[in-house]
Amino acid sequence: MTFDEEYKKIYSDYLEVIVPLVSFYESISSSFPIGILNEIRAIFTHIAKSVILESDEDKKRQIEKISGHMMRAIRDCYKYNCMAIEEKYKIFMSLSNVLDKVREKAFDLHEKAIDALYIARRMENGAASDAKAEEIHGQYKDAYNIFLTINALIKDNSTEFKS
């Protein structure tokens, strides 16, 4: 892949993956997570460095660093969104007007989401986490997708969260 193609992929991942995930987080939490901001800053710092470097080898090293920060930024997006939906879930489950069958479905989904999140965190904190970065990323994405299902259930079954 040429450097131009690498840069286009980086910007594409930023615009198509990170921006929507951050926008979702901001919409449900009204804040911007500093951890993600730090990874984005690092991504663009390495882009700037890679553009001004003359050696292809140096450019490749910067792009490798960008890739690591991109993966961490996306992973952090999944984590932050899981935590934000978790807060909505707690409020939702405390409402008195939630039907028992809906509450049971939300609880079951939540158990699955927490299990997936727990597995991801254990893998991330393990000794071989660098070697398992893609697998960890996938596990966080799985947890996030289950939390999205919880979020949809909450929106569909509560006037408190309709927007």
Buried (B, 14 or more C-beta within 10 A) or exposed (E): EEBEEBBEBBEEBBEEBBEEBBEBBBEBBEEEBEBBEBBBEBBBBBBEBBEEBEEEEEBBBBBEBBBBBBBBBBBBBBBBBBBBBBEBBEEBEEBEEBEEEBBEBBEEBBEBBBEBBEBBBEBBEEEEEEEBBEBBBBBBBBBBEBBBBBBEBBBEBBEBBEE
